[in-house]
Every structure is written in structure tokens, then in C-alpha cells.
Amino acid sequence: MRNFVLTALLGIGAVAAAQNPYISKVYEFCPAPGQFVNEVPEAEAGVTYEEILEAATEALCGSANAGMVSLGSFGGYVVFGFDHPVVNKHGFYDFKINGNAVISDTQAGGGSCEPGIVMVSVDTNGNGLPDDEWYELAGSEYEAEGTKHNYTVTYYRPETDKAPVKDPDRKYITDAEYILWSDNEGATGYVASNSSHTQSYWPMWLEASSDMTFSGTCLAPNGESLNTSGTNYLLRMLPWGYADNEPNASAKGFNLDWAVNKEGQSVLLEHADFIRVHTGTLQQCGWLGEASTEITGAVDLHPDYTYSPDWPANPEDPHAVQPGAGVSTMKTAISLKISRSGTECSYKLESTKSCTAILFDITGRPLHRFIIEAGDNKLDLSQLPEGLYILTTPEGSVRILR
């Protein structure tokens, strides 16, 4: 039997208070091909990577909405950090990432929402560079049907004299087969070009490269065409956990307690030194073009906080995560599912077979061992304090926010 004690405490002890809540450095800027590439930020022929990185730094650093960078199609990413670690305040959203998502006045639940996957890393080797293990902040769609983990897409640079392929039914498409892509599942497709953006969609500083490859979690398309011509597209807002997914004014932020490793197992982070965002969908959305996550800045929501392993009781801070929010199911071969029963602290467990389960608190201390029977089970947490708990089985785990 494999041992699934998943709360690995990562950190270097107490972190000094800091005054600046905004991004201070952009470490990497690597957009995938897209209609805003070479425009946001602007780039011309002959630009170097160092120059475009400096432009991205100027666009994102110093305020909550300093400027803007576009990450292009699926996988394009940016890595940034503050002048201090973002400390994990259990039970609270720890940081916000601002974008340019908007909600339609006429269509409920959507508008132009281009969700980006958020990941964090801890500088465990102490070299000040984002070259350590990355942890995904598992949002609402982490286990959703259509979400692909370890997904890889390669884009191929078009020839400069490539003849455009017109779409007679969609005059706004100037080349329906502009930039070819292929993925690790054997599928192929194109990033199309449109009449609103006539510049090269291939990064100018990579003109000598014949291809570029990106990997990560890919969400199911959230775009829906509301007419047959593709001129009225709705990109639906996801429930929680993604950048550029809802308007900045209503977005609550990101919680380091959502962190999972590459196996989908929950980890306990004292803080994060680096943040990475990549475009989370691969889709063409009619006249809107490809979906591309945009970032305009980020904010540490409690820059002066010192780490504590305790979970605050009845938090009243506006950045507090509400009890019962963010229940997340990890990958498991036994189809273990969990759902909250109304406002009570009772959870329904569904399992395809009997197995032994152990409930751990956030520090990794085992609280209770019991047998989950095949079928429906009930888990009552009403006697436990509010906080994050990990329910483990021999084949998977479930994170429960009480």
C-alpha cells in the first residue's frame, strides 16, 4: 500500500514583512502565438528577448494594473514575483492577479473570460531563480471532464511567403490556416489570423525558431458561438481559481492552500516565491480570435503577514475564504467523489469500492481512520474546527475546506 501523507511542509521559516504589495520582477515572458503577440507589449523586427522581457517588466511592475501583457494561445506564460515571498494565510486568499476579463450585460455567466492556469514555486535551492518544482493551484475545473493534465502543444512558424487560406463564410478571418499546431494526443489545428490584427502572430524575438512547445493543464473550451457566423461569441466565466476569468472588481484571488503537485496530491506551502500563469484553453472563438489570457498586474493581499500554521476562527477579513468553498477532488482510480450537504458540515462520499481512509489536518496529523464502503457514505466534520483537511485513500485523496 502506498503512503499518501500529502501535507508536505515547504518553507524556510518566518518571512520578513514587506511594504510593496505589487509585482517587482518579471523572470520569464514566453507567449504562444496569438493576435496580440508583438502588440501587447509592442515588439518590432530585430527585438531581442532581453528587450521584450524588459517591456513586460515595465507593463506589470509597480501597481495593481500597471499595463498589460498577452500570453497568446494555449501554454503561453509569464513568471513573476514580488520583492518578498507571498505568505500562506490559511483560510484567506493570498494574492490577486488582474486581467481584462469582462462580463456581458445581456448574457449571464460570461462575456470575454480567458482563464489562465496559475502555478507557484518555492525557492528551495535558494538561488533566487524560478527553477524549482512548480505546484498548480487547483481551481474549480481541475477534475472536470475535458480538463487535460500534462498536455503538450507545439506551434510551427509559418513561412513568410505563405499563401493565406480564406474563409468565405467569415470575412474577418484573413488566414484560417495561419499557424499550425499539433498536440501530444495526435490532434492538429491552426491559430487563425483576423483582420483586426495584421502584424505577425509569431514572437518577433523568435523569428529564427521554427517551432515552440508548451506544456501544462489545458481546460475544456469555455467559448460558445451565439450565431452561425461567429460574430457573437460568449466566453463563459469559470467558478473559481483562474486568472483573467472574471472582472477585477469581483475576483477574490488565489489561495495557496489549493496547491497540488504534479501527481495531483495536496501540498502545504508556507509561502510562494514565484508565480506562473499560462493560457489555459486552446480554442478559436470566431471574430474574437484565439482565447489568450491577459495579465495587467498582481497584488499580495497581506504583504506584512508572518506565517502561522493555525487556521483563523470565523475570519472577518474581506479576503477570507468562505467555509465550504473550494472543495476539490483529486485524481483517483476508485472514483471517489465528495459533495457538501447544504450549510451543514456533513459531506457525502461516493466510492466504487470499499477502502480504508485516513483524515489528516493541515499539519499532517492523522485524526481518524475509517472504512469507506462501496456506494454512499457520510462524513460529519461538525466537531472539527474550520480549516483544510485531507482525506486519503490508497489510490487518491480529497481536499476538504471545512
PLY file of the C-alpha trace (Angstrom):
ply
format ascii 1.0
element vertex 402
property float x
property float y
property float z
element edge 401
property int vertex1
property int vertex2
end_header
0.00 0.00 0.00
1.32 3.42 -0.93
1.65 6.05 1.78
-0.38 9.16 1.00
0.59 11.67 3.66
0.19 14.63 1.36
0.77 17.70 3.51
4.44 18.31 2.75
5.53 21.42 4.66
7.69 23.55 2.42
9.29 26.72 3.64
12.18 28.46 5.30
10.52 29.72 8.47
9.22 33.19 9.21
9.28 35.74 6.40
10.12 39.40 6.98
7.31 41.90 6.49
7.33 43.84 3.25
5.70 47.10 2.23
5.29 46.72 -1.53
2.26 44.55 -2.48
2.87 44.71 -6.23
4.95 42.75 -8.74
8.61 43.75 -8.57
10.17 41.45 -11.18
9.23 39.50 -14.31
11.50 36.48 -14.65
10.17 34.99 -17.90
7.79 36.12 -20.63
7.08 33.44 -23.23
3.78 33.96 -25.09
2.47 31.38 -27.55
1.41 32.64 -31.00
-1.61 34.91 -30.90
-3.31 38.01 -32.28
-1.94 40.32 -29.55
1.62 39.00 -29.71
4.03 41.77 -30.79
1.34 44.28 -29.82
0.92 43.74 -26.04
3.67 44.59 -25.34
4.78 46.09 -28.64
7.68 44.45 -30.47
9.30 45.10 -33.82
11.63 43.11 -36.07
15.05 42.67 -34.53
13.87 42.95 -30.92
15.80 40.73 -28.50
14.36 38.57 -25.74
16.04 40.80 -23.15
14.25 43.82 -24.61
10.83 42.17 -24.66
11.37 40.92 -21.10
12.13 44.50 -20.07
8.93 45.65 -21.80
6.92 43.00 -19.93
8.54 44.13 -16.68
7.55 47.74 -17.34
4.00 46.61 -18.14
3.43 44.57 -14.97
5.51 46.03 -12.15
4.66 48.68 -9.61
0.86 48.77 -9.38
-2.25 46.60 -9.40
-2.94 47.43 -13.06
0.36 48.75 -14.37
-0.08 47.77 -18.02
-0.81 44.56 -19.89
0.82 41.50 -21.42
-0.90 38.92 -23.61
0.10 35.26 -23.28
-1.18 34.15 -26.69
-2.74 30.76 -27.35
-2.62 27.76 -25.01
0.54 27.40 -22.95
1.97 30.89 -23.38
3.17 32.04 -19.96
4.69 34.68 -17.73
6.64 34.18 -14.48
6.80 36.97 -11.92
7.40 37.66 -8.26
7.24 40.29 -5.55
10.15 41.73 -3.56
9.17 39.27 -0.80
7.57 35.83 -0.60
3.77 35.62 -0.64
2.96 34.05 2.74
0.19 31.47 3.07
-2.50 32.81 5.38
-4.66 29.74 5.89
-8.31 30.39 5.22
-7.65 33.53 3.20
-7.00 34.43 -0.40
-3.30 35.22 -0.57
-2.89 37.21 -3.80
-4.83 38.57 -6.76
-3.91 38.53 -10.42
-5.64 41.19 -12.50
-6.59 40.81 -16.16
-9.03 42.28 -18.69
-11.99 39.90 -18.39
-15.42 41.47 -18.87
-18.95 40.20 -18.30
-21.74 40.63 -20.82
-24.67 42.89 -19.91
-27.07 40.55 -21.71
-25.63 37.06 -21.26
-25.47 35.68 -17.72
-22.32 33.90 -16.62
-19.97 35.06 -19.32
-18.60 37.68 -21.64
-14.92 37.72 -22.55
-13.30 35.43 -19.96
-9.99 33.83 -20.95
-8.93 31.66 -17.99
-5.27 31.19 -17.18
-3.77 28.40 -15.06
-1.90 29.69 -12.00
1.11 27.90 -10.54
3.50 28.74 -7.71
7.02 27.72 -6.74
9.23 27.90 -3.66
12.91 28.85 -3.99
14.09 25.71 -2.19
17.60 25.85 -3.68
17.98 29.48 -2.65
19.38 30.79 -5.94
16.66 33.40 -6.50
15.53 31.84 -9.77
12.26 30.04 -10.68
13.93 26.69 -11.36
12.40 24.60 -8.56
9.28 22.42 -8.57
6.03 24.06 -9.65
2.67 23.49 -7.93
-0.64 24.14 -9.64
-3.34 25.98 -7.73
-6.14 23.54 -8.43
-9.17 25.57 -9.47
-12.78 24.53 -9.95
-12.10 22.67 -13.21
-9.09 20.65 -12.03
-11.10 17.40 -12.08
-13.72 18.48 -14.61
-14.49 16.43 -17.67
-12.46 17.81 -20.56
-9.55 19.08 -18.43
-6.25 17.66 -19.70
-3.22 17.39 -17.44
0.32 17.12 -18.83
-0.97 18.39 -22.16
1.60 19.50 -24.75
1.18 21.63 -27.87
3.81 22.51 -30.48
3.31 25.52 -32.77
5.08 25.78 -36.14
6.27 29.07 -37.61
4.64 29.82 -40.97
6.76 30.69 -43.97
6.95 34.40 -44.72
5.53 33.85 -48.20
2.74 31.51 -47.06
-0.45 31.98 -49.11
-3.40 32.74 -46.81
-6.37 30.38 -46.71
-9.56 32.46 -46.79
-12.83 31.53 -45.09
-15.64 32.55 -47.47
-18.22 32.45 -44.68
-16.16 34.53 -42.25
-14.70 37.59 -43.96
-12.93 38.70 -40.78
-10.64 35.62 -40.98
-7.63 36.56 -43.12
-5.93 33.16 -42.87
-7.82 30.19 -41.45
-4.64 28.06 -41.56
-2.10 30.60 -40.38
-0.07 28.87 -37.63
-0.21 25.08 -37.46
-0.19 23.30 -34.12
-0.04 19.65 -33.05
-0.50 18.12 -29.63
0.65 15.04 -27.72
-2.70 13.33 -28.41
-2.25 13.33 -32.18
-4.58 16.24 -32.92
-3.73 19.22 -35.13
-5.25 22.62 -35.76
-4.47 26.26 -36.53
-4.22 29.63 -34.89
-6.12 31.73 -37.43
-5.35 35.37 -38.23
-8.01 38.05 -38.41
-8.49 41.47 -39.99
-8.24 43.30 -36.65
-4.60 42.31 -36.14
-2.40 42.32 -39.22
1.04 42.00 -37.59
2.92 38.72 -37.28
1.44 36.47 -34.60
4.80 34.74 -34.13
7.02 36.38 -31.44
9.46 38.71 -33.21
12.31 37.75 -30.89
11.91 34.11 -32.00
11.92 34.68 -35.76
14.80 32.23 -36.14
12.87 29.44 -34.37
10.89 27.01 -36.49
8.65 25.84 -33.64
7.83 26.33 -29.97
6.38 23.87 -27.45
4.31 24.45 -24.30
3.03 22.01 -21.67
0.62 22.20 -18.77
-3.01 21.82 -17.76
-5.49 22.58 -20.54
-9.12 23.34 -19.73
-12.09 22.48 -21.90
-13.11 25.34 -24.22
-15.35 27.88 -22.49
-16.39 29.68 -25.68
-19.83 29.40 -27.23
-20.95 30.86 -30.55
-24.35 32.51 -30.26
-24.86 32.75 -34.03
-23.78 30.85 -37.12
-21.32 33.48 -38.38
-19.08 33.54 -35.30
-19.60 37.28 -34.78
-21.34 36.85 -31.41
-19.20 34.75 -29.09
-19.61 34.19 -25.35
-16.66 33.06 -23.24
-18.13 31.73 -20.01
-16.71 32.52 -16.58
-15.48 29.51 -14.60
-16.49 29.21 -10.91
-13.11 29.97 -9.28
-9.35 29.54 -9.40
-8.21 31.10 -12.72
-6.56 34.33 -13.89
-8.37 36.66 -16.34
-11.55 34.73 -15.62
-13.76 37.44 -14.12
-13.68 41.23 -13.77
-11.02 42.50 -11.39
-13.57 44.19 -9.15
-15.31 40.90 -8.32
-12.35 38.50 -8.48
-11.47 37.30 -4.95
-7.97 35.98 -5.63
-5.89 32.85 -5.17
-5.30 30.65 -2.15
-2.00 28.83 -1.61
-3.97 26.09 0.16
-5.13 24.99 -3.32
-1.60 23.86 -4.26
-1.12 20.35 -5.67
1.98 18.62 -7.02
2.32 17.02 -10.45
0.63 13.85 -9.16
-2.40 15.86 -8.06
-1.62 15.46 -4.37
-2.19 18.37 -1.99
0.89 20.06 -0.55
1.15 22.51 2.30
3.09 25.65 1.42
4.25 28.20 3.97
4.85 30.67 1.16
5.50 31.05 -2.55
8.42 32.90 -4.12
7.39 32.74 -7.79
4.07 32.80 -9.65
3.49 31.44 -13.15
0.40 31.99 -15.33
-0.26 30.28 -18.65
-3.19 30.46 -21.06
-5.45 27.61 -20.02
-7.50 26.90 -23.16
-6.84 26.02 -26.79
-9.72 27.44 -28.80
-10.67 29.74 -31.68
-13.61 31.99 -30.89
-14.87 33.41 -34.18
-14.25 37.12 -34.60
-12.66 37.24 -31.10
-9.80 35.10 -32.41
-7.93 32.64 -30.24
-8.51 32.75 -26.48
-5.46 34.33 -24.84
-5.02 35.12 -21.16
-4.06 38.73 -20.46
-2.39 39.94 -17.26
-2.39 43.56 -16.06
-0.79 43.20 -12.63
-0.92 41.37 -9.31
-1.33 42.18 -5.61
-0.15 40.46 -2.43
-3.26 40.66 -0.24
-1.34 40.55 3.06
2.28 41.61 2.43
3.07 42.10 6.14
1.76 38.73 7.34
4.05 36.28 9.15
3.29 32.58 8.65
1.24 30.72 11.23
0.09 27.09 10.91
-3.17 27.95 12.70
-6.44 28.34 10.85
-8.17 31.55 11.97
-11.60 31.08 13.55
-14.53 32.88 11.89
-12.40 35.21 9.76
-13.98 38.60 9.09
-11.32 39.92 6.73
-12.73 40.74 3.26
-10.17 38.36 1.77
-11.33 35.38 3.84
-12.31 32.20 2.01
-15.85 31.28 3.00
-16.22 27.91 4.81
-17.35 25.21 2.43
-15.86 26.90 -0.66
-13.24 25.25 -2.79
-13.91 21.58 -2.15
-11.63 19.81 -4.61
-11.43 16.16 -5.63
-8.05 14.74 -6.58
-7.44 12.10 -9.21
-8.26 8.59 -8.00
-8.68 5.20 -9.61
-11.66 4.34 -7.39
-13.86 7.25 -8.48
-14.08 8.78 -5.02
-16.41 11.79 -5.11
-17.35 14.25 -2.38
-20.11 16.82 -2.00
-21.16 19.14 0.83
-24.62 18.77 2.32
-26.17 22.25 2.34
-24.79 24.53 5.04
-24.09 21.66 7.44
-20.63 20.20 7.95
-21.73 16.86 6.52
-20.12 15.50 3.37
-21.31 12.75 1.07
-18.66 10.30 -0.13
-19.30 8.12 -3.15
-16.93 5.25 -3.87
-16.94 2.43 -6.38
-15.43 0.00 -3.84
-14.60 -0.37 -0.17
-11.32 1.06 1.05
-9.56 2.43 4.13
-9.45 6.20 4.51
-7.50 8.48 6.85
-8.41 12.09 7.65
-5.44 14.44 8.24
-5.41 18.02 9.45
-3.41 20.74 7.70
-0.23 19.93 9.67
-0.27 16.29 8.54
-1.56 14.95 11.89
-3.87 11.93 11.41
-7.27 12.48 13.03
-9.36 9.45 12.17
-9.11 6.15 10.29
-12.26 4.52 8.92
-13.64 2.29 6.18
-15.38 3.79 3.15
-17.95 1.32 1.90
-18.83 0.87 -1.75
-21.67 3.27 -2.54
-22.71 6.26 -0.45
-21.04 7.27 2.81
-21.46 10.22 5.16
-18.60 12.19 6.72
-19.52 14.53 9.59
-16.93 17.24 10.36
-19.12 19.33 12.65
-16.91 18.61 15.68
-13.76 19.85 13.94
-12.58 23.48 13.71
-12.73 25.33 10.41
-9.78 24.64 8.18
-8.33 22.48 5.41
-8.41 18.69 5.80
-7.01 15.91 3.63
-8.91 12.65 3.23
-6.58 9.99 1.82
-7.14 6.51 0.43
-4.64 4.02 -1.03
-5.43 5.39 -4.51
-6.07 9.09 -4.14
-7.01 12.00 -1.93
-9.66 14.64 -1.40
-9.09 18.15 -0.04
-11.95 19.43 2.13
-12.29 23.06 3.18
-14.40 22.90 6.35
0 1
1 2
2 3
3 4
4 5
5 6
6 7
7 8
8 9
9 10
10 11
11 12
12 13
13 14
14 15
15 16
16 17
17 18
18 19
19 20
20 21
21 22
22 23
23 24
24 25
25 26
26 27
27 28
28 29
29 30
30 31
31 32
32 33
33 34
34 35
35 36
36 37
37 38
38 39
39 40
40 41
41 42
42 43
43 44
44 45
45 46
46 47
47 48
48 49
49 50
50 51
51 52
52 53
53 54
54 55
55 56
56 57
57 58
58 59
59 60
60 61
61 62
62 63
63 64
64 65
65 66
66 67
67 68
68 69
69 70
70 71
71 72
72 73
73 74
74 75
75 76
76 77
77 78
78 79
79 80
80 81
81 82
82 83
83 84
84 85
85 86
86 87
87 88
88 89
89 90
90 91
91 92
92 93
93 94
94 95
95 96
96 97
97 98
98 99
99 100
100 101
101 102
102 103
103 104
104 105
105 106
106 107
107 108
108 109
109 110
110 111
111 112
112 113
113 114
114 115
115 116
116 117
117 118
118 119
119 120
120 121
121 122
122 123
123 124
124 125
125 126
126 127
127 128
128 129
129 130
130 131
131 132
132 133
133 134
134 135
135 136
136 137
137 138
138 139
139 140
140 141
141 142
142 143
143 144
144 145
145 146
146 147
147 148
148 149
149 150
150 151
151 152
152 153
153 154
154 155
155 156
156 157
157 158
158 159
159 160
160 161
161 162
162 163
163 164
164 165
165 166
166 167
167 168
168 169
169 170
170 171
171 172
172 173
173 174
174 175
175 176
176 177
177 178
178 179
179 180
180 181
181 182
182 183
183 184
184 185
185 186
186 187
187 188
188 189
189 190
190 191
191 192
192 193
193 194
194 195
195 196
196 197
197 198
198 199
199 200
200 201
201 202
202 203
203 204
204 205
205 206
206 207
207 208
208 209
209 210
210 211
211 212
212 213
213 214
214 215
215 216
216 217
217 218
218 219
219 220
220 221
221 222
222 223
223 224
224 225
225 226
226 227
227 228
228 229
229 230
230 231
231 232
232 233
233 234
234 235
235 236
236 237
237 238
238 239
239 240
240 241
241 242
242 243
243 244
244 245
245 246
246 247
247 248
248 249
249 250
250 251
251 252
252 253
253 254
254 255
255 256
256 257
257 258
258 259
259 260
260 261
261 262
262 263
263 264
264 265
265 266
266 267
267 268
268 269
269 270
270 271
271 272
272 273
273 274
274 275
275 276
276 277
277 278
278 279
279 280
280 281
281 282
282 283
283 284
284 285
285 286
286 287
287 288
288 289
289 290
290 291
291 292
292 293
293 294
294 295
295 296
296 297
297 298
298 299
299 300
300 301
301 302
302 303
303 304
304 305
305 306
306 307
307 308
308 309
309 310
310 311
311 312
312 313
313 314
314 315
315 316
316 317
317 318
318 319
319 320
320 321
321 322
322 323
323 324
324 325
325 326
326 327
327 328
328 329
329 330
330 331
331 332
332 333
333 334
334 335
335 336
336 337
337 338
338 339
339 340
340 341
341 342
342 343
343 344
344 345
345 346
346 347
347 348
348 349
349 350
350 351
351 352
352 353
353 354
354 355
355 356
356 357
357 358
358 359
359 360
360 361
361 362
362 363
363 364
364 365
365 366
366 367
367 368
368 369
369 370
370 371
371 372
372 373
373 374
374 375
375 376
376 377
377 378
378 379
379 380
380 381
381 382
382 383
383 384
384 385
385 386
386 387
387 388
388 389
389 390
390 391
391 392
392 393
393 394
394 395
395 396
396 397
397 398
398 399
399 400
400 401
